[in-house]
Amino acid sequence: MTSSSPSAFGLHDQVVLVTGAGSGIGQAAAVAFADAGARVALAGRRLEYLEETRKLMPDPDDALVLRCDVDREADVAALVDAVAERFGRLDAAFNNAGTFGRFGPLHEDDDENFDLVVGTNLRGLWRCMRHQVARMLESGGGSIVNCASVAAHLGHAKSPLYSATKHAVIGLSKSAALQYAGSGIRVNVVSPGSTDTGMLRSLYESADALEARSHRAPLKRLGTPAEVANAAVWLASPLSGYVTGQTLLVDGGVTAGSS
Ligand SMILES: NC(=O)c1ccc[n+]([C@@H]2O[C@H](COP(=O)([O-])OP(=O)(O)OC[C@H]3O[C@@H](n4cnc5c(N)ncnc54)[C@H](OP(=O)(O)O)[C@@H]3O)[C@@H](O)[C@H]2O)c1
């Protein structure tokens, strides 16, 4: 996204909440929304990371930085209240916070990993949506974009739980899209493929292994956080006004078929 035409997406002065905004895709999205003219609230657990994102914004003083664990009901309620208190409304949200959890065989998995992965990727996102929808209903509508993954469309050999939660994000999003279409609230999903972020890099012990991974995509490279962010901005914006209950894959062609 460039800052050359901030009104092109129809997001000027729109209020947008981004979770997981301190790094990776969420950071790129927060900056992209701000470049498109939106007023942005940045949420995550580590304030120092969110402050780094704030520094990248075109108007850092306008950004709202809020500590929030998406799997804590009180945090999420306070987050959405704080956004409304500061900006007067909530027009759009990008529910991006997520975790891979611990990879490994299903029979060696445990409740701790279940609570982390399901608690973040599904219950946390569900908590965010509930509070966001309630606020949007008061103001007559809005647009929610949820972050899934190619693992929402294919199995994931290293983490059945991660894949299961990301499949669930799509079911939740489609169902909410149906429930709230008549209330002016759209709900869509962006599904990234392998994207060059700290989360992805933490899975590979060497640059060579990461490079090999990148060549699995038909486009023969990793995605950038900005490329996923741009898709989220479009889905959140009025430009996609007739799109709801849909998933946009930003995966370099991985799910297009075998090549
Ligand atoms: N990178 C990829 O290849 C890839 C592929 C498919 C899908 N995705 C999805 O893309 C999203 C962003 O991932 P990323 O690659 O950008 O990784 P990342 O840089 O690690 O970002 C994840 C963000 O989520 C936040 N977060 C995690 N748990 C949280 C919680 N309980 N409450 C609030 N915030 C929480 C983290 O911040 P704090 O720790 O400070 O809270 C962090 O900023 C995730 O949903 C991920 O599943 C990524």
The ligand as a Tripos MOL2 file, in Angstrom:
@<TRIPOS>MOLECULE
LIG
   48    52     1     0     0
SMALL
NO_CHARGES

@<TRIPOS>ATOM
      1 N1          3.5070  -16.1340    8.7620 N.am      1 LIG1
      2 C1          2.8740  -17.1160    8.1130 C.2       1 LIG1
      3 O1          3.4700  -17.8380    7.3010 O.2       1 LIG1
      4 C2          1.3840  -17.3150    8.3320 C.ar      1 LIG1
      5 C3          0.7200  -18.2050    7.4820 C.ar      1 LIG1
      6 C4         -0.6440  -18.4060    7.6450 C.ar      1 LIG1
      7 C5         -1.3260  -17.7080    8.6250 C.ar      1 LIG1
      8 N2         -0.6680  -16.8560    9.4540 N.ar      1 LIG1
      9 C6         -1.4460  -16.1510   10.4710 C.3       1 LIG1
     10 O2         -1.1580  -14.7740   10.4260 O.3       1 LIG1
     11 C7         -1.4050  -14.1950   11.7110 C.3       1 LIG1
     12 C8         -0.2380  -13.3130   12.0870 C.3       1 LIG1
     13 O3          0.9180  -14.1200   12.2050 O.3       1 LIG1
     14 P1          2.3930  -13.5940   11.8540 P.3       1 LIG1
     15 O4          2.9810  -14.5480   10.9060 O.co2     1 LIG1
     16 O5          2.3620  -12.1540   11.5400 O.co2     1 LIG1
     17 O6          3.1440  -13.8660   13.2350 O.3       1 LIG1
     18 P2          3.6220  -12.9290   14.4260 P.3       1 LIG1
     19 O7          4.5290  -11.8760   13.9300 O.co2     1 LIG1
     20 O8          4.1090  -13.8480   15.4990 O.co2     1 LIG1
     21 O9          2.2760  -12.2140   14.8760 O.3       1 LIG1
     22 C9          1.3470  -12.7890   15.7380 C.3       1 LIG1
     23 C10         0.8320  -11.6590   16.6090 C.3       1 LIG1
     24 O10        -0.2470  -12.1520   17.4060 O.3       1 LIG1
     25 C11        -0.1040  -11.6060   18.7020 C.3       1 LIG1
     26 N3         -0.7180  -12.5190   19.6600 N.ar      1 LIG1
     27 C12        -0.4540  -13.8280   19.8470 C.ar      1 LIG1
     28 N4         -1.2050  -14.3170   20.8450 N.ar      1 LIG1
     29 C13        -1.9680  -13.2730   21.2840 C.ar      1 LIG1
     30 C14        -2.9440  -13.1410   22.2950 C.ar      1 LIG1
     31 N5         -3.3030  -14.1650   23.0840 N.pl3     1 LIG1
     32 N6         -3.5360  -11.9360   22.4550 N.ar      1 LIG1
     33 C15        -3.1960  -10.8930   21.6790 C.ar      1 LIG1
     34 N7         -2.2760  -10.9590   20.7040 N.ar      1 LIG1
     35 C16        -1.6730  -12.1400   20.5190 C.ar      1 LIG1
     36 C17         1.3950  -11.4520   18.9250 C.3       1 LIG1
     37 O11         1.6840  -10.3670   19.7900 O.3       1 LIG1
     38 P3          1.9300  -10.5520   21.3720 P.3       1 LIG1
     39 O12         2.7220  -11.8140   21.5380 O.co2     1 LIG1
     40 O13         2.6510   -9.3060   21.7690 O.co2     1 LIG1
     41 O14         0.5710  -10.6210   21.9590 O.co2     1 LIG1
     42 C18         1.9020  -11.1210   17.5350 C.3       1 LIG1
     43 O15         2.0260   -9.7200   17.3450 O.3       1 LIG1
     44 C19        -1.6730  -15.3690   12.6550 C.3       1 LIG1
     45 O16        -3.0700  -15.4950   12.8530 O.3       1 LIG1
     46 C20        -1.1280  -16.5680   11.8900 C.3       1 LIG1
     47 O17        -1.7740  -17.7710   12.2430 O.3       1 LIG1
     48 C21         0.6690  -16.6310    9.3290 C.ar      1 LIG1
@<TRIPOS>BOND
     1     1     2 1
     2     2     3 2
     3     2     4 1
     4     4     5 ar
     5     4    48 ar
     6     5     6 ar
     7     6     7 ar
     8     7     8 ar
     9     8     9 1
    10     8    48 ar
    11     9    10 1
    12     9    46 1
    13    10    11 1
    14    11    12 1
    15    11    44 1
    16    12    13 1
    17    13    14 1
    18    14    15 2
    19    14    16 1
    20    14    17 1
    21    17    18 1
    22    18    19 2
    23    18    20 1
    24    18    21 1
    25    21    22 1
    26    22    23 1
    27    23    24 1
    28    23    42 1
    29    24    25 1
    30    25    26 1
    31    25    36 1
    32    26    27 ar
    33    26    35 ar
    34    27    28 ar
    35    28    29 ar
    36    29    30 ar
    37    29    35 ar
    38    30    31 1
    39    30    32 ar
    40    32    33 ar
    41    33    34 ar
    42    34    35 ar
    43    36    37 1
    44    36    42 1
    45    37    38 1
    46    38    39 2
    47    38    40 1
    48    38    41 1
    49    42    43 1
    50    44    45 1
    51    44    46 1
    52    46    47 1
@<TRIPOS>SUBSTRUCTURE
     1 LIG1         1 GROUP 0 **** ****
